[in-house]
Amino acid sequence: MLVQISGKGVLRSVFFVFVDRSPPFTRIKENLNLLNALLQNDIVRNRCRWGVLAGMCRVRQVSIVIDQGENHMNIKLLFGAIASFGMITLSSLPAFARDAVLSTRFADSTVNLRSTPSATALVRGFGVRGDRVRLLDQRVGTNRNRWYYVQTYRSGIEGWVDGTYIQPINGAGMGGPREPVTVNASDRRFLVNDYEVRIYTRNGETRLNAFNRRTNRTELRGEPVSVRRSSDGVTYTGRNAVFFLNNNGERTLSIY
């Protein structure tokens, strides 16, 4: 979620970076209601004219972190001097909703669906070899494997499954989750909502293209970017864009 704020005398942008670590779609409404209440209580009191997407006010808070047990909703206020109001922030909810089947080594084996991406987490249910499932989310688990949050067609049960037991279905409109399309080490493509982002190297310089698949238009072409690696992932920063690749598979593109 993005909120833009102009500080008195200095143009600034404020991002509310909303990270919901709970299973997808199950708590979105509650989280948005809580976020709205937080904004109303903590920003309006600073004489902010609050709107759905923007407000004019002074913001004293630098960071607000809310921990609701397993819900873990983090909200951070990040400040930066921005030369334009025209900012777009896109956070990739791994946009899958694609099909796969459960796969096991032995025909009579079952696959546990767990409450969190961990082999020791509570078992919500199980599936059997060949069960068709819907992939809803992905995350790196405690064992460093990629886990998928799935819903079974047979019983409707939802839970986390180690990627070892997931076999994508190839076909029109189906298949595994959207992974980066790697052309070579210096040319990579990523899907972030309606955008296809290309990171490549030209004349020894890292550059970024951003193609809007919805409007069929390239919004950024050959944008020079700096590359910063951290324990969380890799950030590509240019004059008109910031692209972040989180180690957990999430991707965020900001264009301004």
N, C-alpha and C positions, 0 to 999 in steps of 0.2 A: 504494500500500500504506500502511496506517495502523497505527501502534503507539502505544498509550497508556501513559504512564508517570507515576506519581505520585512527585514528588520528596519528600524527607523534610521534613515540616512545611509544604510548599506544594504545592497541587494544580496539576500542570502536565500539558500534553499535548504529546507529541512526534510530529511527522509525519515519515514517511519518504516524501519526494516522489520517486517513481520515474519517471524519464523515459527511455524506450527509443526512441532515434531510428533504430533499425534497422527494416527492413521488418517489418510486423506478423506475429506468430505464429511467426516463424522462430527467435527467440532467447529467447522468454519463459522456457522451462524453464531454460536456462543462466543467465539473469539472476536468476531466483528462487533458484536454488541458490547463486549467488554472494552475493546479498543475505542469504540465511540464514547463510552462512558468515561474512559480515562482522558480522552482528549477534551471532552466537555468540562470535566472537573479540574484538570491540571492546566489547561491552556486558556479557557475562557476566563478564569479568575485573574489572568494576567491581561485582561481587557482585550482579548483577541476576538475579532469578528469571525467566528467559526463557520466554515462552509463545508460541504461534503468533500471537496478536493483542495480547498485553499483557505488561507486565513491571513489576516494582517495583525501581527502582534509582536511583542517582545517575548522571547522564549529564554527563560533562565536555566531550564534544565538542560543538562548535557547528555545524560544517559538515564534511562529508566529501564529497569529489568524486573520483570514479573515472573515468578516461578510458581506454577500451580501444580505441584506434584508431577505427575507423568505428562501433563499437558505442555509444560515448558514453553510458554510464549514469551519471547524476548522482543522488546521494543526499544530501539535505540534512536536517539536523535543525533544525526551527523550533520555538521555544519560545513559549508563550503561556499566561497564567493563564486557565484555563477553569473555570467555576462548576459544571460537571456532567460526569459520565463519559459521558453518552449522546451520543456524537458519531458521525456517519456521514460518511465521506468517499467521494465518488464521483468517479472520474476518467474522463472520457469517452474511451474508445477509439473513435474515430469509428465509431459503431455502424452501419456500413452493411451490408456483404456484400450489395450489390445489383447488378443487371445494367445494362449499357450496351453500346453498339456503337462500334467505331472509325469515325471519320468523317474523310475527306480531301477536299480540293478536287477532285482528279483521281482517276478510277476506278482507274488503274493505280498509284497511289502507295502506299507502305508507311509504317507507323508504327513507329518504334523504341521498344522497351521497354528502359529504361536502369536502371543499378544505383542511381542516386540521382536526385533531382528536379533535374536539370541537363541542358541541351542538349549539354554537353561530356562527360557521364559515359559510362562503358563501356556498350556496347550488349549486352544479354543475348539479344535476339532481336527479332522484328518481327511485326507483324500487318498485315492488309490491310483495306481499306475494307469495312465490313459485318461484320467479325469480332465475335462476341459475347464480352464480357469480364465478369469479376466485379470490382466495385470493392471493394477491401479497406481502403484508407486514403487520406488526402488530406493535402497539405502545400503550403505556398507555396514555389515553387522559386526558384532563383537569379535567374531572369528576372522574378520577382515575379508570375508566373502561378500559378494553382492547378494542382497536379499530382496525379495519382491513381495509387496503387499497384494494379495490376490483375493478374488471372490470366486467360489466354486459355482458352476452352473447346476450341479447335481443337488446340492443342499443349500446353497446361498450363504454358507459360512465364509467369513472373512478372516484373514490372518496372514502372518509373515511366513514365507517359505524360503529356505536357503536356495540360491540360484543353481546349485548343483542338481536340484530336482526339477528344474524348469526347462522345458523344451519348447522354443518358439515355434509357432505355426507360420510357415511362409505362404504368402498368397495375397491377393488384392485386399487391401484394407485390414490385413492382419499381419502378424509377425511379432518379433521381439520388441523391446523398448527401443526408443530412438537413441541410438548411440552415435557418437561423432563419426562422420564419414572421413576417414583418414586417406588422403591421396598420397602424401609422403610426409616425412618428418617436419617439413617446413610449410605444409599446406594442409590445414584442417578446417572442417566445416562442422557447425553445431546448429541445432534447431532450438530456438527460444521463442515459444509461443508462435506468433505469426512471422517471425524473422528467421532468416538463415544467416548466420554469422560465419564469415570466412576469415581465418587468421593465416597469413602467409608472409613469406620473406621476399623482399625485392631489393637488390643492390645492398644486401647486408642489413636492411632495416625491416623491422616487423611492422606489418600493416594490417588493417582491418577493413572488410567490406560488410555492409549490413543491407540485406535484400528483404524487402517487405513482400512476403508471398501473397498477402491479402490484396494489396494494391498493385502487385506486379511491378514494383518500382525499387530501384537501388537507391537507398537514402544516404549511404556513405560508401565512398569508393576510394580505396588507397589511403585511408586515414592512418598516418603514422602513430604508433602507440609504443609506450614504454612497457616493459614487462617486469612485474614484481611478484616474486614467489614468497609465500608465507606458509605457516603450518596449516592454514585453512584451505589454501588453494593458490590459484594464479590470477592476478589482476592485470588486465591490459588497459592502459589509460592513454587516451588521446585528447586532442583539443575539443572534440565534439562528442566523445563517447567514452564510456567505461564498461568493460566487459569482464565479469568475474566468473571463474570456473571453480566451484567448490569441490573439494575432494570427495564429498558425499554424492556427487553427481548433479547437484542443483546448479543452474546457470542463471545469471542476472545480467541483463543488458540495459544500460542507461544511455539515452541519446538526448542531447540538448543543443 
